[in-house]
Amino acid sequence: MKSQLKRNYSELTEFILLGFRASPKFQVFLFLVFLMMYMVSVVGNVSMITVIKMDSRLQTPMYFFLRNLSYLDLCYSTVIAPKTLANFLTREKKISYNGCAAQFFFFALFVTTECFLLAVMAFDRFSAICSPLLYHVHMSQKVCVQLVTGSYICGCINSMIQTGFTFSLRFCGENRLDHFFCDVPALIKISCVDTFVNEIVLFVLSALIVISTIIIILISYGYILSTVLKIPSTHGRSKTFSTCGSHIAVVSLFYGTVFFMYAQPGSKSSPEKSKIVAVFYTLITSMLNPLIYSLRNRDVKDAAKKILGGKCSQ
């Protein structure tokens, strides 16, 4: 019996991603929807990175962090979307064991890094509004690089722990994942061993990351609100707080879906509901972020018009 189980463990070299259960015609429709979202995400984030890099007026800490945010959105959507798009058009929705582990590692790395980067961006707004005279001292280029590097280090540590715990599980022949990409809850469900420790690790790490970064964001905005309310003119208050509107919208969208997905023990939500929520934080969030920042930010719009106008005049 033991030798048979060992054989089953060693023979598992691939997973089947069941994805969305629908008719072939609806699969084509889903392919077109996902392709549109992914293309908008790629174009939007690449455009944001290019505009910020090319315009000298945008070489400030806020736009340095925004450029890194666009890079992260581009990366984690690219980790998921191409394989998902290919699976919509094929019957054999396979992914190798190593490919599954790599997909999850990089996805967890980029998503976790984005959590910390959003907290860093809130601290940046706090420094700019509450300590404007010391802003360029507190947020020097060296400090900005260190904050982004620290975000990546935290993301890498969480990703290594999550990947190590998840892919140390044993899968006794069952390799069908009820999801459209390799994610922890779906992998835990098909394991044939006790997953209590893995579920607790997933919950504790996710809760620590979400709660710690949200506390930083809330404290930062608490001080910002207190400072803004002291400004005598309504126009001054509106202008000062307008620089935070885009960040608040992005934070609400990102943290809402991530918290719903991961910060609940035992993966209580249904597989289909989890897939829909996963679409939000894998594609919709990365698609909307550059739109939110570009539509609400006059500097970005002016820089884009300047670049496009310069190319048209050549």
JOJOMO-V193177 format. One record per residue. N is the residue number from 1. RES is the residue in three letters. OMEGA is omega in degrees with one decimal (none if undefined). Layout:
N:RES:OMEGA + N:RES:OMEGA
//
This chain:
1:MET:-179.9 + 2:LYS:-179.8 + 3:SER:178.1 + 4:GLN:178.8 + 5:LEU:178.4 + 6:LYS:179.2 + 7:ARG:178.8 + 8:ASN:-180.0 + 9:TYR:-175.7 + 10:SER:-177.2 + 11:GLU:-178.1 + 12:LEU:-177.5 + 13:THR:-178.9 + 14:GLU:175.2 + 15:PHE:174.3 + 16:ILE:179.9 + 17:LEU:-175.7 + 18:LEU:177.2 + 19:GLY:-179.9 + 20:PHE:-179.3 + 21:ARG:-177.4 + 22:ALA:178.9 + 23:SER:179.2 + 24:PRO:179.7 + 25:LYS:179.6 + 26:PHE:175.6 + 27:GLN:177.0 + 28:VAL:177.5 + 29:PHE:178.2 + 30:LEU:176.8 + 31:PHE:-179.0 + 32:LEU:179.1 + 33:VAL:179.9 + 34:PHE:179.4 + 35:LEU:179.1 + 36:MET:-179.6 + 37:MET:-178.6 + 38:TYR:179.7 + 39:MET:176.5 + 40:VAL:178.3 + 41:SER:-179.0 + 42:VAL:-178.4 + 43:VAL:-178.3 + 44:GLY:-177.2 + 45:ASN:176.3 + 46:VAL:178.2 + 47:SER:179.7 + 48:MET:179.0 + 49:ILE:-177.8 + 50:THR:-178.9 + 51:VAL:-178.9 + 52:ILE:-178.5 + 53:LYS:-173.6 + 54:MET:-176.1 + 55:ASP:-176.6 + 56:SER:-179.3 + 57:ARG:-177.6 + 58:LEU:179.6 + 59:GLN:179.2 + 60:THR:-179.8 + 61:PRO:-178.1 + 62:MET:-177.9 + 63:TYR:171.9 + 64:PHE:177.8 + 65:PHE:179.0 + 66:LEU:177.1 + 67:ARG:177.4 + 68:ASN:176.3 + 69:LEU:178.4 + 70:SER:177.9 + 71:TYR:178.8 + 72:LEU:178.0 + 73:ASP:178.9 + 74:LEU:-176.9 + 75:CYS:-173.4 + 76:TYR:173.5 + 77:SER:179.6 + 78:THR:176.2 + 79:VAL:-173.8 + 80:ILE:-166.9 + 81:ALA:-175.5 + 82:PRO:179.8 + 83:LYS:178.1 + 84:THR:178.8 + 85:LEU:179.3 + 86:ALA:-178.3 + 87:ASN:177.2 + 88:PHE:-174.1 + 89:LEU:-179.2 + 90:THR:176.6 + 91:ARG:179.6 + 92:GLU:-175.9 + 93:LYS:-172.6 + 94:LYS:170.1 + 95:ILE:-177.4 + 96:SER:179.6 + 97:TYR:179.1 + 98:ASN:177.4 + 99:GLY:178.2 + 100:CYS:179.1 + 101:ALA:179.7 + 102:ALA:179.3 + 103:GLN:-179.8 + 104:PHE:-178.7 + 105:PHE:-176.5 + 106:PHE:177.3 + 107:PHE:179.2 + 108:ALA:178.7 + 109:LEU:-174.9 + 110:PHE:-179.6 + 111:VAL:178.9 + 112:THR:177.8 + 113:THR:179.0 + 114:GLU:175.8 + 115:CYS:-178.2 + 116:PHE:179.6 + 117:LEU:177.0 + 118:LEU:175.6 + 119:ALA:177.3 + 120:VAL:179.6 + 121:MET:175.8 + 122:ALA:177.3 + 123:PHE:177.0 + 124:ASP:177.9 + 125:ARG:176.6 + 126:PHE:-179.8 + 127:SER:-177.4 + 128:ALA:-174.6 + 129:ILE:-175.3 + 130:CYS:178.7 + 131:SER:-174.1 + 132:PRO:-178.3 + 133:LEU:-179.4 + 134:LEU:-173.8 + 135:TYR:-176.6 + 136:HIS:172.8 + 137:VAL:179.4 + 138:HIS:-175.3 + 139:MET:176.0 + 140:SER:-179.6 + 141:GLN:179.5 + 142:LYS:179.6 + 143:VAL:179.3 + 144:CYS:178.7 + 145:VAL:179.4 + 146:GLN:179.7 + 147:LEU:177.8 + 148:VAL:178.1 + 149:THR:177.7 + 150:GLY:177.4 + 151:SER:178.6 + 152:TYR:179.3 + 153:ILE:177.4 + 154:CYS:178.1 + 155:GLY:-179.3 + 156:CYS:179.3 + 157:ILE:178.9 + 158:ASN:-178.7 + 159:SER:179.3 + 160:MET:179.4 + 161:ILE:-178.7 + 162:GLN:-180.0 + 163:THR:179.2 + 164:GLY:-179.9 + 165:PHE:-174.9 + 166:THR:-175.0 + 167:PHE:166.5 + 168:SER:175.9 + 169:LEU:177.5 + 170:ARG:179.7 + 171:PHE:-171.4 + 172:CYS:176.5 + 173:GLY:-179.9 + 174:GLU:-176.3 + 175:ASN:-179.5 + 176:ARG:179.0 + 177:LEU:-179.7 + 178:ASP:-178.8 + 179:HIS:178.2 + 180:PHE:170.6 + 181:PHE:-177.3 + 182:CYS:-178.9 + 183:ASP:-173.1 + 184:VAL:-177.2 + 185:PRO:-179.8 + 186:ALA:179.2 + 187:LEU:179.2 + 188:ILE:-176.1 + 189:LYS:-177.0 + 190:ILE:178.2 + 191:SER:-178.2 + 192:CYS:177.5 + 193:VAL:-179.6 + 194:ASP:-176.0 + 195:THR:-176.1 + 196:PHE:-178.6 + 197:VAL:179.3 + 198:ASN:179.6 + 199:GLU:178.1 + 200:ILE:178.7 + 201:VAL:178.0 + 202:LEU:-177.6 + 203:PHE:-176.7 + 204:VAL:-179.7 + 205:LEU:180.0 + 206:SER:-179.8 + 207:ALA:179.6 + 208:LEU:-179.1 + 209:ILE:-177.8 + 210:VAL:-176.2 + 211:ILE:-177.9 + 212:SER:-179.5 + 213:THR:177.3 + 214:ILE:177.4 + 215:ILE:177.7 + 216:ILE:-179.6 + 217:ILE:-178.5 + 218:LEU:178.4 + 219:ILE:179.4 + 220:SER:-178.4 + 221:TYR:173.3 + 222:GLY:177.2 + 223:TYR:178.8 + 224:ILE:-179.6 + 225:LEU:179.0 + 226:SER:179.7 + 227:THR:-178.0 + 228:VAL:-178.8 + 229:LEU:178.8 + 230:LYS:178.2 + 231:ILE:-173.1 + 232:PRO:-175.1 + 233:SER:177.5 + 234:THR:179.2 + 235:HIS:179.4 + 236:GLY:178.3 + 237:ARG:-178.5 + 238:SER:-178.5 + 239:LYS:-179.3 + 240:THR:-176.1 + 241:PHE:-178.9 + 242:SER:179.4 + 243:THR:-178.2 + 244:CYS:-174.0 + 245:GLY:-178.9 + 246:SER:-179.4 + 247:HIS:178.8 + 248:ILE:179.3 + 249:ALA:179.9 + 250:VAL:179.3 + 251:VAL:-179.1 + 252:SER:-178.8 + 253:LEU:-175.2 + 254:PHE:-175.5 + 255:TYR:179.2 + 256:GLY:-177.9 + 257:THR:-179.6 + 258:VAL:-180.0 + 259:PHE:179.2 + 260:PHE:-173.5 + 261:MET:-168.1 + 262:TYR:-173.7 + 263:ALA:175.6 + 264:GLN:-177.0 + 265:PRO:172.8 + 266:GLY:178.8 + 267:SER:-172.0 + 268:LYS:-175.8 + 269:SER:-179.5 + 270:SER:-179.9 + 271:PRO:-177.9 + 272:GLU:178.0 + 273:LYS:178.7 + 274:SER:178.9 + 275:LYS:-179.6 + 276:ILE:178.3 + 277:VAL:179.9 + 278:ALA:177.3 + 279:VAL:-178.8 + 280:PHE:-174.1 + 281:TYR:175.9 + 282:THR:-175.3 + 283:LEU:-173.9 + 284:ILE:179.5 + 285:THR:-179.6 + 286:SER:177.1 + 287:MET:-174.8 + 288:LEU:-175.7 + 289:ASN:178.9 + 290:PRO:177.7 + 291:LEU:-180.0 + 292:ILE:-177.2 + 293:TYR:-178.3 + 294:SER:-177.8 + 295:LEU:-177.0 + 296:ARG:-174.3 + 297:ASN:-176.8 + 298:ARG:-179.5 + 299:ASP:179.8 + 300:VAL:179.5 + 301:LYS:178.7 + 302:ASP:179.2 + 303:ALA:178.6 + 304:ALA:178.5 + 305:LYS:-180.0 + 306:LYS:179.9 + 307:ILE:179.9 + 308:LEU:178.5 + 309:GLY:177.6 + 310:GLY:179.6 + 311:LYS:-179.1 + 312:CYS:-177.1 + 313:SER:-178.9 + 314:GLN:none
//
